[in-house]
Amino acid sequence: MEQNFKNHSRIVIGYHGVLLILLVAGLIGSVMNFCRSLYNNNLYSASLIMLLFVCGAIMFAFVRLFPLKAQDRAIRAEENFRYYMLTGKPLPPDLRIGQIIALRFASDEEFPALTARALQENLTSKEIKQVIQKWKADHYRV
């Protein structure tokens, strides 16, 4: 399938759907259990269960954020190299990482001009992706 603005984002059902629902349900259930245990003698076990679900929720966020930061660094280096190969100059330092990540979808033909436009007009990543004429797919980022 050809990648474009409308279909470039990825949703992993097991992670973004099933695991998120299970964590939220478990967290809500553990909080309810903890509140009920305030009136009986299960406070210790209820607090441990709730603590585990809080830790799971924090891990859910960091398991996604840490690899994305590493991917962002790799994308910045790749796009800096690509820009250098096309123009003989490094990427302008004023570009935000979100802009660079969006620019990776631009074809080589429109990449330098779109980079200049992104800087001049302070385009958001969504705006950059919307103006790309010839989409360069990125099937590796999850």
C-alpha positions in Angstrom: 0.0 0.0 0.0 1.2 3.5 -0.9 1.9 5.6 2.2 0.4 9.2 2.3 -0.7 11.8 4.9 -4.0 10.0 5.6 -2.5 6.5 6.3 1.1 7.2 7.5 0.4 6.8 11.3 0.5 3.3 12.8 -1.7 1.8 15.5 -0.6 -1.5 17.0 -3.9 -3.0 18.3 -2.2 -5.1 20.9 -0.4 -2.2 22.4 -2.5 0.9 21.7 -5.8 -1.0 22.1 -5.7 -4.1 24.2 -2.9 -3.3 26.6 -4.1 0.3 27.2 -7.7 -0.9 27.9 -6.4 -3.6 30.3 -4.2 -1.1 32.1 -7.0 1.5 32.5 -9.5 -1.2 33.6 -7.0 -2.6 36.1 -6.0 0.8 37.4 -9.7 1.8 37.9 -10.4 -1.6 39.6 -7.4 -1.3 41.8 -8.4 2.2 43.0 -11.9 1.0 43.7 -10.5 -2.0 45.6 -8.2 0.3 47.5 -11.1 2.7 48.5 -13.2 -0.3 49.7 -10.3 -1.7 51.7 -10.1 1.5 53.7 -13.1 0.1 55.6 -11.7 -3.5 56.1 -8.4 -5.1 56.7 -7.1 -5.5 53.2 -5.4 -2.1 52.9 -1.9 -3.5 52.5 -2.7 -5.9 49.6 -5.0 -3.4 48.0 -2.3 -0.7 48.1 0.2 -3.1 46.6 -2.2 -4.0 43.7 -2.8 -0.4 43.0 0.9 0.4 43.1 1.5 -2.4 40.5 -1.0 -0.9 38.2 0.4 2.6 38.6 3.9 1.2 37.8 2.4 -0.5 34.8 0.8 2.7 33.6 4.1 4.6 34.0 6.0 1.7 32.2 3.4 1.9 29.4 4.3 5.5 28.7 8.0 5.1 29.0 8.1 1.9 26.9 6.8 4.1 24.1 8.6 7.4 24.8 12.2 6.1 25.1 12.3 4.3 21.7 10.6 7.3 20.1 13.4 9.6 21.4 16.0 7.3 19.9 14.1 7.2 16.6 13.9 11.0 16.6 17.7 11.2 17.0 18.2 8.8 14.1 15.7 10.6 11.9 17.4 13.9 12.7 20.8 12.5 11.7 19.4 10.9 8.5 17.6 14.0 7.4 20.6 16.2 8.2 22.8 13.9 6.0 20.1 13.9 3.2 19.9 17.7 3.3 23.7 17.9 3.2 23.8 15.6 0.2 21.2 17.6 -1.6 22.4 21.2 -0.7 26.0 20.9 0.6 24.9 22.5 3.8 23.7 21.1 7.2 20.1 21.4 8.2 19.2 24.8 9.6 19.6 24.7 13.4 16.3 26.6 13.9 14.3 23.6 12.7 12.4 21.9 15.5 12.6 18.1 15.8 8.9 17.8 14.9 9.5 19.7 11.7 12.5 17.5 10.8 10.4 14.3 11.5 7.7 15.6 9.2 10.1 16.6 6.5 11.4 13.0 6.2 8.2 12.3 4.1 9.2 14.9 1.5 10.8 13.6 -1.7 14.4 14.7 -2.5 13.0 17.1 -5.1 10.9 19.1 -2.7 12.9 18.6 0.5 15.2 21.7 0.4 12.4 24.1 -0.7 10.0 22.7 1.9 12.7 23.0 4.6 13.1 26.7 3.8 9.3 27.1 3.7 8.9 25.3 7.1 11.4 27.8 8.6 10.0 30.9 7.0 6.4 30.2 7.7 7.0 28.3 11.0 5.0 25.3 9.7 3.8 22.7 12.1 4.6 19.0 11.4 1.0 18.5 10.3 1.1 21.4 7.9 4.4 20.2 6.5 2.9 16.7 5.8 -0.2 18.2 4.2 1.8 20.2 1.6 4.1 17.4 0.5 3.3 16.7 -3.1 5.4 13.5 -3.6 5.3 11.4 -0.5 8.4 9.4 0.6 7.2 6.5 2.7 8.7 5.6 6.1 7.7 2.1 7.0 10.2 1.7 9.8 8.9 4.0 12.5 6.3 2.5 14.8 
